[in-house]
Amino acid sequence: MRAGSLALHKRFRSQGQRLREGVIRWITRRHRDDGSEATLGRDRIYILPTRAGYTLLAILGVMLLGAINYSNNMAFLLTFLLVGIGHNAIWYTHRNLLGLKVSSLPTTPVFAGQPLSVSLRLEDTRGRDREALHLSIGEYTSVPVAVPARGQQVVSLPLPPLGRGVYRLPRQHLGTQYPLGILNAWSWLGLAAEILVYPQPVDPGAAHTGLGDEAGPQRRQEASTPDHIRPYRPGDPPGRILWKALARTGKLHIRETVAGGRDTLWIDWSSMPASDTETRLSMLCHQILAAEAEGRAWGLRLPDQILPPGQGPAQRERGLRALAEFRFEPIPLPIPETPRRTKE
Amino acid sequence: MNRAGQHRSPELRGLELALLALPVAALPHAWHQPPWVTLLVAAAILLRTWLHLRDRRPPALGLMALLAAFAGAMTFLQYGTLFGQEAGTALLLVMMALKLLETRNRRDIVIGLFLGYFVVVTTYFFDQSLLIAAWSLLSAWLLTAALVQVHAGRALERWRLAKQSGWMIVHALPFMLILFLAFPRVQGPLWGDPQRDEVATTALSGELNPGDIAELLQDQTTAMRVQFHDTVPPPPAQYWRALVMTDFDGRRWQAEGGQSSIEVPEADDPDNVVAYTATLEPTRVRYLPVLDYPVSLPDNAEYRDNHQVIRDRRIVNRIQYDAEADLSRPPGGEEALSSSARERALELPPSAAPRSRAEVALWRATHGDDDRAIIQAALDRFAAAPYRYTLQPPTLAGDVTDQFLFETQAGYCEHYASAFAVLMRSAGIPTRVVTGYQGGEWMQRGEYLRLRNADAHAWNEVWLDGEGWIRVDPTAAIAPERIEAGIGGLTGGEGESVPDFLRRDGLGWVQQLRFGFEDWRDFARFRWESWVLAFDPERQRELFAHFGLDATDWRDVVTALGAGFGLLAVAALAWAGWRRPRRPLDAADRLLQRLSRRIERQQTGLGRHAHEPVVTWTRRIKAARPDLAPIVDAFAEHYNLARFAPARPDDQAGHLMALRRLAASDLRKPPVGQPAPRTT
């Protein structure tokens, strides 16, 4: 009986949630794709009283009854003054969001299992100080931030660690209860931002010893044959600076491995000593990081794509992105949506 | 929930301001609450402040519960209940203080601040003065500022909080005004008898007993204030009738309510009518003082057959009423006095005042049937020595009339009115005593008459066939200055002490200043009371009627509220439009304006009109002043290039420089033989 009613309750709750989610989807259908920037206009700001707001309403009702009962004109005056303040709070709270420009900032990719954060930039264009704005995505809510008049402020929302993949930013919620906390004004945003989560690096050597032997001779061989010297460019790994040449010529030079040369390290899907996709990707990830740390040129072979050899931050990013995207269609961040409770 | 260190967390931002705002809101209660409440509230707030400054945690919940139970018990011991105005307020104050003491999070502060608004409202149970109104605004300001800080998410600068919350209150004032005037008012109370514990106020008593008015005579509090619509009647004509006393038991006169209602007589001559608005302090009785003789009364009052005006309910709040009086005409002259009424007006206990009766018998013998001569004889008697007017008469024992007339011969209005009535009744002339107010202080500032309780007065009315009830004031015979200049006209005889507040002449400048200040204060108080506190369902009905609306019809109420808020919305939009910063004129526009101004100064009518295109304007100038053609043509060209041609910044600068040069060029080339057509 009791278990049954609990299950019923749960079912209603989940149905209510589904209904609620549907309503929100319907409301926000126009703002689903805001691109990278959106301005909060009247058509997308919603406002409702908070629990404190209803409490104040009840208190004002009691005050009004008292004023009538005691025929006390001063009580009428104060009650109506507070009614006026409460009413105007609708306007104040709404205005705190109105005309705010919100843009999504590119998110820094992370490795699986690392905490990530999403950042939006809030910008005032109307010469008005904005207070206590909080960004929520699903059940995660940021600390309140303020935006100075004609200024901007970045609000970051730390999210929990995720698994490897490419994610879209789900619907964002920008809300405020300033100044009185009796009303909650909010807007739903559909700003786009790509969130890359690289695989968690796993040392294949630690998993399988055979690999170390294979990599060892290659590295030695490579170290003995400088094949190309060119002047130093910013961003080049310091490990490859020719210090002797510097002493001789007074100029910075580095040794560069020619792409496609015989010293190129091929990081290969098929040679990873694991059978499941994610572990393989993790190992590939480790290999890329190791190659980059050593300043070697490397190429990546995946079952469905080949990354030509190269080296440096851009190559590293290309490689890691390929791993993150590998057999992964972009999905919204899997963030639980809890029924939003307005806080006092 | 209650980790150490959490109490100083951002959650408690705003607590400092709440710790300031709540005591401010509660301060006026200190004068009306038993000392233990004040002490408990002060202690709780001080303790919380100390804990907060020391970064300590609030007391444990168990202790708080104990304190709350203690406060409840104390309240119950004090008042025998936990409800009602006084007990409820005490409990509210204590709860507010304890809530503040136990504040742990933001929600607690918000609840404390909401309670703070309630605390402000309960102040009005005890005091409704203008000062309290100002204090309430201050409290509301601070409470709102604290609420803003609580929700700001960061520590706001003090001036910013002050400004923000100040504007919130200013913006709310129009709402307050509209709702105050148009919100449907019903006559309270909705439950209980809320006036039960209201402070009793001075009022004329229903009995006249030597010594009664004497108490009032020392009472300088205001009884009523009157504004005359056009004519201000002279002081000797200002008799405010309140109670009519017909029954006499030999010592004490008693008021009677009258048997039935009668029509208010019409004025004989409209020019003689004095219209006025009276603001009456709560008296807790039903009679309305009206100027003699009333010809028009407020709707909720009736005119009784003994010429007393009775309101439909006790006057428990300050009320305002409009009435009219015809100063010249006593009521009821046309009809004869009914035999029962005559009998009543002649009634005298057989044993009362034997010496007086003997004297009256002598007068009758002298004057025969001439009632007027007998009245005059009585007045003459009072006017002659050794009768004197005094506010400190000797006490009377035995037969009050005889003792006063033949032995003490000193007294004030009551004594004279009572003795006169006895004399008249002995002579067979129907007589009654009327009490009310006479005199008052004319307040130059605000132009209103202020009647204090000290202006209470008693006089007589005698019935003369064919004329009706004629007013006779025996006090006028002994102390005409009392009637001429009011109670303030008394200078105090030998060794008499006149109440302090009546001495207005021959004072030092400090005193003068004080009285000047008093006048101002009374004026402000009067305005406050007549405009705000006296606004009741009755006044609201009149206000609605002013606009052709009916305050009891909900559709009209909706109309009024809608019109009020509609006007407010229009005003707000207009304000917003006016406040929107206009686009700053760019450099080219400013130069255009400069040139236009200079040409206008040269020749009126050639200035550019606000929306005139530059091309049209140049054409107009060239027609009137061909000599300016090179300048204006060049200007127009550079202007158009500078404003509308997409140009590189350095091009733009070149055009602007040319414009600047042209705008400053010499315009003084007098037109030769060319009439300047005036264009408009």
Interface residues (C-beta under 8 A of the other chain):
Chain A: A52 T55 L56 I59 M63 L65 G66 A67 I68 N69 Y70 S71 N72 N73 M74 A75 F76 L77 L78 T79 F80 L81 L82 V83 G84 I85 H87 N88 A89 Y92 G127 E131 A132 L133 H134 V143 P144 V145 A146 Q177 Y178 P179 L180 G181 E344
Chain B: Q85 R106 R107 V110 I111 F114 Y117 F118 V120 V121 Y124 F125 Q128 I132 A133 S136 A140 T144 L147 V148 V150 H151 A152 G153 R154 L156 Q164 M168 I169 H171 A172 L173 P174 F175 M176 L179 F180 F183 R185 V186 Q187 G188 P189 L190 W191 G192 P194 V316 N317 V532 L533 F535 D536 P581
